[in-house]
Amino acid sequence: MDVRKLQKISVAALEDIKGEDIEVINTTKLTSLFDRIIVVSGNSNRHVKSLARNVQDKVREAGGEVFGVEGEDSGEWVLVDLGGIVVHVMQPAVRSYYNLEELWQTKPKRAAKAEAAGAKE
């Protein structure tokens, strides 16, 4: 399945059941393992599990394949591997601690802020 279509299905599945702060990161220039990372927050263990399950269900309904799922037991951080896309469904505290968005950006936010501050001087 095309990555753009897979992304659209995944984001729609997350929005369907109120996933919070959905962020899509294009990783094509950073790794050859996958093309996108989707990071989303759920407000409880049950919500995190439901978000991950809904992504899996919607992708399968559309004819896509789910290659693996990790973390469903605890519900604090569930990873859904869709091949070209990896979906990270996390509780806000876990998301804040691991800060995947900054880790996978081509230019980390701290460096961008430092650069902007230097330009103002």
Backbone as a chain_set.jsonl record, in Angstrom:
{"seq": "MDVRKLQKISVAALEDIKGEDIEVINTTKLTSLFDRIIVVSGNSNRHVKSLARNVQDKVREAGGEVFGVEGEDSGEWVLVDLGGIVVHVMQPAVRSYYNLEELWQTKPKRAAKAEAAGAKE", "coords": {"N": [[0.846, -1.181, 0.0], [0.471, 2.258, -0.741], [2.456, 4.757, 0.852], [1.449, 7.325, 1.435], [-1.312, 6.901, 1.338], [-1.577, 5.021, 3.37], [-0.752, 6.593, 5.513], [-2.799, 8.496, 5.564], [-5.018, 6.874, 6.199], [-4.224, 5.935, 8.72], [-3.964, 8.306, 10.28], [-6.601, 9.235, 10.119], [-7.89, 7.152, 11.485], [-6.873, 7.543, 14.035], [-7.84, 10.087, 14.606], [-10.554, 9.542, 14.614], [-11.167, 8.415, 17.113], [-10.451, 10.345, 18.911], [-7.599, 10.877, 19.225], [-4.844, 12.642, 20.551], [-2.83, 15.519, 19.815], [-1.576, 14.752, 17.286], [1.183, 13.928, 15.383], [2.996, 13.84, 12.412], [5.925, 12.603, 11.098], [8.251, 12.881, 8.584], [10.545, 10.574, 7.611], [12.158, 9.837, 5.53], [14.633, 10.824, 4.675], [16.227, 10.25, 6.773], [16.334, 7.562, 7.559], [16.307, 4.252, 6.159], [14.561, 2.389, 6.975], [11.842, 2.938, 7.425], [9.261, 5.178, 6.222], [7.68, 7.108, 7.48], [6.881, 8.413, 10.722], [4.372, 8.316, 13.078], [3.215, 10.042, 15.777], [1.231, 10.03, 18.63], [-0.956, 11.028, 21.294], [-2.669, 9.419, 23.969], [-5.13, 9.562, 26.536], [-5.28, 7.733, 28.641], [-4.557, 4.348, 29.796], [-6.419, 2.637, 28.626], [-7.388, 4.244, 26.531], [-5.084, 4.585, 24.966], [-4.629, 1.928, 24.154], [-6.99, 1.522, 22.696], [-6.725, 3.394, 20.61], [-4.483, 2.356, 19.248], [-5.505, -0.146, 18.502], [-7.609, 0.65, 16.823], [-6.221, 1.812, 14.678], [-4.938, -0.476, 13.665], [-7.189, -2.02, 12.921], [-8.453, -0.374, 10.955], [-6.462, -0.166, 8.995], [-6.181, -2.828, 8.205], [-8.788, -3.269, 7.228], [-8.666, -1.702, 4.954], [-7.079, -3.174, 3.374], [-4.415, -3.243, 3.979], [-1.343, -4.215, 5.698], [-0.482, -5.24, 8.971], [2.476, -5.352, 10.563], [3.524, -5.758, 13.085], [2.954, -5.414, 16.645], [3.658, -3.8, 19.632], [3.71, -3.503, 23.196], [1.053, -3.527, 24.03], [0.163, -4.72, 26.357], [0.783, -3.113, 28.653], [-0.132, -0.547, 27.938], [0.88, 2.005, 28.111], [2.662, 2.85, 26.178], [2.23, 2.112, 22.97], [3.374, 0.538, 20.122], [2.832, 0.441, 16.709], [3.593, -1.322, 13.931], [3.539, -0.678, 10.618], [4.945, -1.239, 8.402], [5.901, 0.775, 6.128], [5.283, 2.843, 7.765], [5.529, 3.758, 11.167], [3.654, 3.727, 14.013], [3.392, 5.454, 16.99], [1.764, 5.273, 19.907], [1.121, 6.976, 22.738], [1.013, 7.667, 26.289], [0.704, 10.965, 27.682], [2.794, 11.638, 29.619], [4.773, 9.725, 29.135], [5.293, 10.253, 26.466], [6.31, 12.846, 26.633], [8.637, 12.358, 28.139], [10.256, 10.654, 26.484], [10.311, 12.066, 24.079], [10.122, 11.755, 21.184], [9.586, 13.234, 18.881], [11.475, 15.322, 18.776], [13.79, 13.82, 18.649], [13.614, 12.572, 16.103], [13.415, 14.647, 14.286], [14.848, 16.477, 11.546], [16.249, 18.703, 12.177], [16.86, 19.346, 15.384], [14.617, 20.769, 17.821], [15.737, 22.267, 19.909], [18.216, 23.073, 18.859], [17.319, 24.585, 16.722], [15.989, 26.624, 18.099], [18.15, 27.781, 19.444], [19.622, 28.71, 17.268], [17.82, 30.582, 16.237], [17.746, 32.396, 18.358], [20.372, 33.266, 18.309], [20.393, 34.602, 15.875], [18.846, 36.799, 16.401], [20.415, 38.425, 17.927]], "CA": [[0.0, 0.0, 0.0], [1.189, 3.522, -0.837], [2.698, 5.371, 2.161], [0.526, 8.453, 1.645], [-2.627, 6.335, 1.639], [-1.438, 4.415, 4.692], [-0.702, 7.711, 6.451], [-4.14, 9.068, 5.628], [-5.857, 5.918, 6.928], [-3.771, 5.904, 10.115], [-4.322, 9.566, 10.935], [-8.064, 9.242, 10.238], [-8.243, 6.206, 12.548], [-6.521, 8.184, 15.307], [-8.775, 11.204, 14.81], [-11.883, 8.961, 14.863], [-11.409, 8.191, 18.54], [-9.925, 11.478, 19.684], [-6.174, 10.906, 19.502], [-4.434, 14.017, 20.829], [-1.508, 15.992, 19.356], [-1.067, 13.848, 16.246], [2.292, 14.503, 14.627], [3.543, 12.956, 11.389], [7.314, 12.98, 10.804], [8.794, 12.248, 7.384], [11.883, 10.08, 7.946], [12.788, 9.256, 4.335], [16.033, 11.263, 4.566], [16.929, 9.886, 8.001], [16.495, 6.112, 7.667], [15.674, 3.482, 5.086], [13.711, 1.387, 7.609], [10.446, 3.332, 7.255], [9.129, 6.501, 5.619], [6.988, 8.044, 8.364], [6.562, 8.09, 12.108], [3.219, 9.046, 13.58], [3.212, 10.06, 17.24], [-0.074, 10.504, 19.107], [-1.179, 10.818, 22.723], [-3.942, 8.947, 24.495], [-5.169, 10.069, 27.906], [-5.297, 6.651, 29.64], [-4.135, 3.047, 29.244], [-7.501, 2.142, 27.772], [-7.434, 5.088, 25.328], [-3.9, 4.241, 24.165], [-4.889, 0.626, 23.542], [-8.066, 1.69, 21.709], [-6.155, 4.094, 19.454], [-3.631, 1.4, 18.521], [-6.382, -1.163, 17.918], [-8.366, 1.258, 15.732], [-5.299, 1.926, 13.543], [-4.786, -1.822, 13.107], [-8.441, -2.425, 12.272], [-8.706, 0.424, 9.748], [-5.457, -0.535, 7.986], [-6.558, -4.162, 7.687], [-10.01, -3.101, 6.426], [-8.292, -1.09, 3.685], [-6.232, -4.119, 2.639], [-3.021, -3.102, 4.394], [-0.814, -5.252, 6.576], [0.131, -4.834, 10.236], [3.62, -6.248, 10.711], [3.767, -6.07, 14.487], [2.446, -4.513, 17.675], [4.374, -3.962, 20.901], [3.307, -2.658, 24.308], [-0.385, -3.539, 24.304], [-0.112, -5.182, 27.721], [0.815, -2.022, 29.63], [-0.969, 0.553, 27.483], [1.523, 3.311, 28.283], [3.255, 3.164, 24.885], [1.987, 1.018, 22.034], [3.98, 0.758, 18.815], [2.185, -0.324, 15.644], [4.468, -1.345, 12.757], [2.768, -0.842, 9.388], [5.903, -1.341, 7.298], [6.414, 2.098, 5.773], [4.93, 3.787, 8.832], [5.514, 3.255, 12.537], [2.76, 4.558, 14.823], [3.685, 5.435, 18.423], [0.635, 5.774, 20.682], [1.733, 7.113, 24.055], [0.421, 8.555, 27.277], [1.442, 12.234, 27.646], [4.017, 11.635, 30.425], [5.749, 8.895, 28.421], [5.639, 10.999, 25.254], [7.165, 13.962, 27.035], [9.912, 11.824, 28.599], [11.058, 10.133, 25.369], [10.416, 13.17, 23.128], [10.467, 11.198, 19.868], [9.506, 14.266, 17.852], [12.767, 15.998, 18.689], [14.786, 12.822, 18.25], [13.507, 12.241, 14.69], [13.419, 15.816, 13.401], [16.138, 16.658, 10.892], [16.902, 19.753, 12.951], [16.21, 19.34, 16.691], [14.011, 22.033, 18.223], [16.684, 23.034, 20.743], [19.197, 23.69, 17.96], [16.603, 25.616, 15.957], [15.758, 27.75, 19.006], [19.441, 28.422, 19.67], [19.936, 29.423, 16.048], [16.925, 31.747, 16.157], [18.193, 33.341, 19.386], [21.628, 33.835, 17.811], [20.087, 35.496, 14.76], [18.238, 38.002, 16.947], [21.448, 39.249, 18.568]], "C": [[0.893, 1.246, 0.0], [1.299, 4.183, 0.543], [1.74, 6.52, 2.434], [-0.874, 7.956, 2.005], [-2.635, 5.724, 3.042], [-1.428, 5.493, 5.783], [-2.095, 8.299, 6.654], [-5.083, 8.169, 6.434], [-5.504, 5.928, 8.419], [-4.188, 7.154, 10.872], [-5.843, 9.648, 11.128], [-8.523, 8.311, 11.366], [-7.958, 6.796, 13.922], [-7.481, 9.327, 15.629], [-10.167, 10.701, 15.163], [-12.176, 8.81, 16.348], [-10.58, 9.137, 19.409], [-8.474, 11.345, 20.127], [-5.727, 12.36, 19.621], [-3.033, 14.292, 20.289], [-0.872, 15.04, 18.349], [0.028, 14.57, 15.465], [2.853, 13.459, 13.674], [4.937, 13.475, 11.034], [7.788, 12.18, 9.602], [10.238, 11.853, 7.679], [12.64, 9.534, 6.734], [14.252, 9.647, 4.197], [16.871, 10.831, 5.767], [17.211, 8.393, 8.135], [15.826, 5.433, 6.479], [14.722, 2.423, 5.654], [12.229, 1.667, 7.422], [10.41, 4.767, 6.756], [8.496, 7.541, 6.537], [6.92, 7.481, 9.779], [5.344, 8.928, 12.451], [3.245, 8.914, 15.097], [1.895, 10.674, 17.682], [-0.192, 10.204, 20.598], [-2.586, 10.303, 22.982], [-3.961, 9.26, 25.976], [-5.268, 9.007, 29.002], [-4.795, 5.369, 28.97], [-5.161, 2.532, 28.246], [-7.553, 2.934, 26.467], [-6.269, 4.766, 24.399], [-4.126, 2.919, 23.434], [-5.946, 0.725, 22.448], [-7.563, 2.382, 20.452], [-5.34, 3.127, 18.604], [-4.488, 0.342, 17.821], [-7.149, -0.601, 16.728], [-7.485, 1.426, 14.489], [-5.159, 0.566, 12.87], [-6.027, -2.244, 12.331], [-8.66, -1.696, 10.955], [-7.717, 0.086, 8.639], [-5.802, -1.886, 7.377], [-7.8, -4.081, 6.813], [-9.697, -2.547, 5.038], [-7.373, -1.991, 2.865], [-4.764, -4.016, 2.961], [-2.621, -4.2, 5.361], [-0.217, -4.616, 7.826], [1.241, -5.837, 10.513], [3.91, -6.619, 12.154], [3.19, -5.012, 15.403], [3.189, -4.824, 18.959], [3.769, -3.047, 21.948], [1.836, -2.662, 24.65], [-0.71, -3.957, 25.74], [-0.189, -4.027, 28.712], [-0.084, -0.859, 29.231], [-0.383, 1.925, 27.719], [2.118, 3.798, 26.965], [3.044, 1.952, 23.991], [2.563, 1.416, 20.681], [3.278, -0.15, 17.812], [3.045, -0.195, 14.389], [3.625, -1.665, 11.524], [3.683, -0.967, 8.167], [6.513, 0.015, 7.014], [6.152, 3.163, 6.82], [4.982, 3.067, 10.168], [4.695, 4.235, 13.365], [3.109, 4.346, 16.293], [2.503, 6.066, 19.142], [1.089, 5.778, 22.142], [0.872, 7.943, 24.995], [1.288, 9.817, 27.344], [2.752, 12.243, 28.438], [5.134, 10.847, 29.729], [6.224, 9.625, 27.168], [6.591, 12.144, 25.575], [8.558, 13.469, 27.43], [10.807, 11.394, 27.425], [11.225, 11.129, 24.231], [10.856, 12.704, 21.735], [10.454, 12.247, 18.757], [10.851, 14.963, 17.685], [13.854, 15.041, 18.209], [14.797, 12.592, 16.743], [13.441, 13.445, 13.763], [14.804, 15.946, 12.766], [16.938, 17.743, 11.593], [16.206, 19.811, 14.308], [15.724, 20.727, 17.1], [14.963, 22.886, 19.044], [17.705, 23.756, 19.867], [18.548, 24.809, 17.154], [16.346, 26.835, 16.823], [17.049, 28.514, 19.264], [19.852, 29.255, 18.463], [19.097, 30.696, 15.926], [17.343, 32.806, 17.172], [19.481, 34.026, 18.941], [21.395, 34.827, 16.698], [19.502, 36.818, 15.25], [19.284, 38.957, 17.524], [22.166, 40.151, 17.616]], "O": [[1.933, 1.279, 0.657], [0.339, 4.168, 1.314], [1.266, 6.67, 3.56], [-1.537, 8.524, 2.873], [-3.59, 5.897, 3.8], [-2.025, 5.316, 6.845], [-2.51, 8.564, 7.782], [-5.857, 8.659, 7.257], [-6.391, 5.928, 9.272], [-4.708, 7.066, 11.984], [-6.314, 10.08, 12.181], [-9.44, 8.648, 12.115], [-8.717, 6.574, 14.866], [-7.882, 9.51, 16.778], [-10.887, 11.349, 15.923], [-13.299, 9.048, 16.792], [-10.087, 8.774, 20.477], [-8.143, 11.661, 21.27], [-6.191, 13.215, 18.866], [-2.165, 13.419, 20.302], [0.252, 14.579, 18.55], [-0.174, 15.673, 14.957], [3.148, 12.333, 14.074], [5.103, 14.65, 10.709], [7.732, 10.95, 9.602], [11.067, 12.716, 7.968], [13.649, 8.846, 6.89], [15.041, 8.874, 3.654], [18.087, 11.024, 5.778], [18.203, 7.998, 8.748], [14.899, 5.973, 5.877], [14.141, 1.646, 4.897], [11.439, 0.735, 7.276], [11.401, 5.49, 6.852], [8.754, 8.735, 6.384], [6.903, 6.27, 10.0], [5.298, 10.119, 12.145], [3.293, 7.807, 15.632], [1.487, 11.718, 17.172], [0.398, 9.247, 21.099], [-3.55, 10.688, 22.32], [-2.913, 9.229, 26.621], [-5.332, 9.353, 30.182], [-4.631, 5.309, 27.752], [-4.815, 2.056, 27.165], [-7.743, 2.347, 25.401], [-6.447, 4.683, 23.183], [-3.848, 2.805, 22.24], [-5.823, 0.093, 21.399], [-7.937, 1.999, 19.343], [-5.49, 3.087, 17.383], [-4.219, -0.019, 16.675], [-7.325, -1.294, 15.726], [-7.948, 1.207, 13.37], [-5.25, 0.463, 11.647], [-5.927, -2.762, 11.219], [-9.012, -2.316, 9.951], [-8.09, 0.054, 7.466], [-5.721, -2.06, 6.161], [-7.872, -4.739, 5.775], [-10.374, -2.877, 4.063], [-6.938, -1.609, 1.779], [-3.939, -4.636, 2.289], [-3.446, -5.008, 5.788], [0.462, -3.592, 7.755], [0.982, -7.029, 10.677], [4.481, -7.677, 12.422], [2.966, -3.87, 15.002], [3.331, -5.989, 19.331], [3.357, -1.931, 21.63], [1.403, -1.871, 25.488], [-1.755, -3.581, 26.272], [-1.115, -3.962, 29.521], [-0.727, -0.249, 30.085], [-1.08, 2.925, 27.546], [2.091, 4.991, 26.662], [3.615, 0.888, 24.232], [2.275, 2.495, 20.162], [3.145, -1.354, 18.033], [3.208, 0.898, 13.849], [3.073, -2.758, 11.394], [3.233, -0.817, 7.031], [7.538, 0.369, 7.598], [6.725, 4.251, 6.772], [4.543, 1.924, 10.293], [5.002, 5.427, 13.415], [3.121, 3.218, 16.784], [2.262, 7.266, 19.003], [1.401, 4.732, 22.712], [0.105, 8.804, 24.564], [2.49, 9.745, 27.088], [3.737, 12.81, 27.965], [6.293, 11.26, 29.738], [7.412, 9.615, 26.849], [7.564, 12.372, 24.857], [9.555, 14.104, 27.086], [11.988, 11.741, 27.388], [12.199, 11.039, 23.483], [11.839, 13.2, 21.184], [11.225, 12.154, 17.802], [11.308, 15.169, 16.561], [14.736, 15.431, 17.444], [15.866, 12.432, 16.155], [13.414, 13.268, 12.545], [15.809, 15.572, 13.371], [18.169, 17.705, 11.602], [15.069, 20.278, 14.387], [16.346, 21.736, 16.766], [14.99, 24.107, 18.887], [18.02, 24.921, 20.109], [19.157, 25.855, 16.93], [16.468, 27.964, 16.349], [17.051, 29.744, 19.301], [20.364, 30.365, 18.609], [19.607, 31.753, 15.556], [17.297, 33.998, 16.869], [19.663, 35.223, 19.167], [22.131, 35.806, 16.585], [19.646, 37.844, 14.585], [19.053, 40.164, 17.597], [23.057, 40.896, 18.023]]}, "num_chains": 1, "name": "protein.A"}
